[in-house]
Amino acid sequence: MSAHHHEAVSVEEQFEFTSESKRQLAIGFGIGVVLVLIGAYLLANGGGGHEAAHGAAAHGAEHAHGAAGHHEYKWTTRLWANLWTNSIYFTGISVIGMFFICYNYLAQAGWSVVFKRIPEAMPAFLPVTGLLMLLTFFVAGHDMFHWTQEGITDPKSANYDAIIAGKSAFLNTPFYIIRLVIYFTLWYGLWRVLRSFSLKEDLEGGTEYYEKSIKFGVAFLVVFAITSSTAAWDFVMSIDTHWFSTMFGWYTLASWHVAGLAVMTLTVVTLKERGYLQAVNESHLHDLGKFCFAFTVFWTYVWFAQFLLIYYANLPEEAIYYRERFSGYGGIFKGPFFINIILNFFVPFLVLMTRDAKRTTRVLKVACWSIIVGHYFDFWNNVMPGTVGEHAGFGPVEFGFILMFATAFIWSVSTQLTKANLIPRNHPMLEESLHHDIA
Amino acid sequence: MHITSPVRTPLVTGGKTYADVTEDICRHVEGKPTKEWKVAFTISLLVLLYGAACVAWTWWEGLGVWGLNKTVGWAWDITNFVWWVGIGHAGTLISAVLLLFRQKWRTSINRAAEAMTIFAVLCAASFIVMHMGRPWLAYWALPLPNTFGSLWVNFNSPLVWDVFAISTYFSVSCLFWFVGLVPDLATIRDRAKNKVSKYIYGALSLGWNGSAKAWARYEYISLILAGLSTPLVLSVHTIVSMDFATSVIPGWHTTIFPPYFVAGAIFSGFAMVQTLMLVTRVVYKLEDYITLEHIESMNKIITLTGSIVGVAYLTEFFIAWYSGVEYETYAFVNRATGPYWWAYWAMMTCNVISPQLFWSRSIRRSVKWTFFISIIVNIGMWFERFVIIVTSLHRDYIPSSWAMFSPTMFDIGDYIFSFGFFFTCFFLFSKYLPVINMAEVKAIVKSSSEKLPKKVSGVAKGERVSAPTFNKDAQ
């Protein structure tokens, strides 16, 4: 019973964001910028993509209604589509930090308190992704969102599309921007409230901030119950403007959630390996592993239910979504389609199956990386067909943007972690968490 | 060493010792049936007899005695089936999912909830068999090697998946329930005063000896069964939802159905647990074990799942409009404003609005309100299935095929049958088996009591223990 090591552990820990780490992150970010520039240069000169796909475009007759079919393709769209994909992915990871804290408050969970500062640090990145999304929408909205096209709701226009016109009460630029701003304001604003309670609790103690946090946490959950779905429609589903699926909101939430859990777990493991969070024991890791495992299965459940029902009923207006990703655009999305399922289901499911696996940091890292990379593919595969179609691919641009976002996100989380004691020392459930032992 | 934070509310009140727990719960199994019990049992038996007569006539005469017509080919039968299956979700959710989440408050409600699950699943199965019309051919639903030529079940049909999902779920739920009963059955065996009960409870307790090894195995198998039941409990209503969602009927074919049905099932299941536990708690004087904290926690889950269902209703409605598919849009507008508007608004009021009352702390801690809303929720969840099934069917693609459904006395009588069956089973359970898991409640006495007695083991009361008649020769 290796878990029974209950010697007194110190709860006083200060995270140090070393200049060495800063230097490495800055270099990583710089490499990302360089890669994007190289990639952009190649794209502007007609290279760097999967141009072979052009030859097979004839096979993609099914996607005649795809966005790419309606207007001239610009090479810059691929840059913006990458910015968009990464922004929604990292928005999700950040906001899941808040989601995790809030449902832990609501459920009166005690075990998770010791590493609470990690999910608490994640939402600080939201303004960055929010502003980038606004920028992307303003600059490149017309190239990415079919419904923003000029005259699309005008029966006299050549661009007129009756189905999209029918959606214009929801899909119109002013309302879209209002919604986008509301999401980020509410998510980030409520996080600021909870964060300030948490920091004050550290200094003042007592249960007052705990009680308040429950109230505001529940308020966030109510907000998120609605906005997580509508945001998924706005950010992702509206790209394939004709297409619809009632599951899509919860499917995106499931994807965000498990990716956020994997980032949290990976952060806890990494900090522990660097000598921080010594109060985190194998039982905490085991439970984090269970969360990753369980919500891997949940994502797969939602993914599969959506796929199966559309496949089974085979209604053309629904099945087109998978057709495009399976055989459309010369079949370039077929690989990522399967990579998505392998990395997001088979790898974490098999790797995290046993008890000991969830208690072994190296195994946890394998599973978490698989989930994190896998869900990037999930979003990539949902964004790219409708935005760049056969021009999609994996080149310097993709890797560059990932690197830039990842380093910036790590920077943001690290900065937040320095702002408070690494363990919430006055949380009323802390003693439970320090003695967490599930053998 | 486990630590319980002082901000946690107690789950056992009245300063109970281990001996008190045994005594308070065994009392009802060991005593003579009370007058109230006899009256209630007789009533449910009479209801069962009436219902059984209706079912017998349904089988004898054929399904023509129901109000079905060529447009509405499924109505109360499948509504009742889905309703009961849904109710049957809470037991496993409480025992399995809450065990995995280490929720201590599950210990005093899991036993009765699991029993309820088993009876509810049986009720649900009865409607499947009923609507087959020829129940003696029910085994045709199983992929058995047969001599009828190439006759084989259609594996592509979600109705066949249902057969597998529900029978597996039923088996695992029974197993889970029985394994949890073993230590308690052994306690009753050891206290038994006559040979018959000693024999019966002795046989059922499988030679349980309370050794450390037996407990270790008990905990181990509980975890394994919990791990197995969790995906199972999700799969059952997922597949029930696919009975509808794999079709192309507007209002049925929608991708959110699987998780939305599961949430709705948990919602109705918890409401039924509340209804039953609130009565049991008063009749058996178990207020120290099923406290207001338990009731409040269950109400929170009812609010959560009710809100999830509410989000799903709104999503469906929104996407029906957003899709621009005329049939879809019509199906939903017709639900809310067509001839079945009353069913739709009954569903909305009962399922989405009424659980929001629980945002008020005083309402969710009020026994009367809780009881009232638990009934309301169950009514609402019946209407939800009725709305989905009947309103989607009654407007066929050709207006000349449009029809309404009106139930006959056999639709109603066959539904009454399931109530008679359910309550007969539940009353038998509450008399002959311990309604609360004594062993597991004892496991939380130390950590979660309001005030601990000086000696937590307590002293066994009564002559059962001081002068056992039969359990001496066991040594």
Chai-1 contact restraints between the chains, C-beta under 6 A:
chainA,res_idxA,chainB,res_idxB,connection_type,confidence,min_distance_angstrom,max_distance_angstrom,comment,restraint_id
A,G110,B,S5,contact,1.0,0.0,6.0,A-B,restraint_1
A,I163,B,G324,contact,1.0,0.0,6.0,A-B,restraint_2
A,G166,B,G324,contact,1.0,0.0,6.0,A-B,restraint_3
A,K167,B,Y322,contact,1.0,0.0,6.0,A-B,restraint_4
A,T207,B,V7,contact,1.0,0.0,6.0,A-B,restraint_5
A,A225,B,V311,contact,1.0,0.0,6.0,A-B,restraint_6
A,F244,B,I319,contact,1.0,0.0,6.0,A-B,restraint_7
A,F244,B,Y322,contact,1.0,0.0,6.0,A-B,restraint_8
A,F244,B,S323,contact,1.0,0.0,6.0,A-B,restraint_9
A,S245,B,T255,contact,1.0,0.0,6.0,A-B,restraint_10
A,T246,B,T254,contact,1.0,0.0,6.0,A-B,restraint_11
A,T246,B,T255,contact,1.0,0.0,6.0,A-B,restraint_12
A,T246,B,I256,contact,1.0,0.0,6.0,A-B,restraint_13
A,T246,B,T315,contact,1.0,0.0,6.0,A-B,restraint_14
A,T246,B,E316,contact,1.0,0.0,6.0,A-B,restraint_15
A,T246,B,I319,contact,1.0,0.0,6.0,A-B,restraint_16
A,M247,B,T255,contact,1.0,0.0,6.0,A-B,restraint_17
A,M247,B,I256,contact,1.0,0.0,6.0,A-B,restraint_18
A,W250,B,P259,contact,1.0,0.0,6.0,A-B,restraint_19
A,A305,B,P258,contact,1.0,0.0,6.0,A-B,restraint_20
A,Q306,B,T255,contact,1.0,0.0,6.0,A-B,restraint_21
A,L309,B,A245,contact,1.0,0.0,6.0,A-B,restraint_22
A,L309,B,T255,contact,1.0,0.0,6.0,A-B,restraint_23
A,Y312,B,T246,contact,1.0,0.0,6.0,A-B,restraint_24
A,A313,B,V248,contact,1.0,0.0,6.0,A-B,restraint_25
A,A313,B,H253,contact,1.0,0.0,6.0,A-B,restraint_26
A,P428,B,S5,contact,1.0,0.0,6.0,A-B,restraint_27
A,P428,B,V7,contact,1.0,0.0,6.0,A-B,restraint_28
A,M429,B,S5,contact,1.0,0.0,6.0,A-B,restraint_29
A,E431,B,I3,contact,1.0,0.0,6.0,A-B,restraint_30
A,E432,B,I3,contact,1.0,0.0,6.0,A-B,restraint_31
A,E432,B,S5,contact,1.0,0.0,6.0,A-B,restraint_32
A,H435,B,I3,contact,1.0,0.0,6.0,A-B,restraint_33
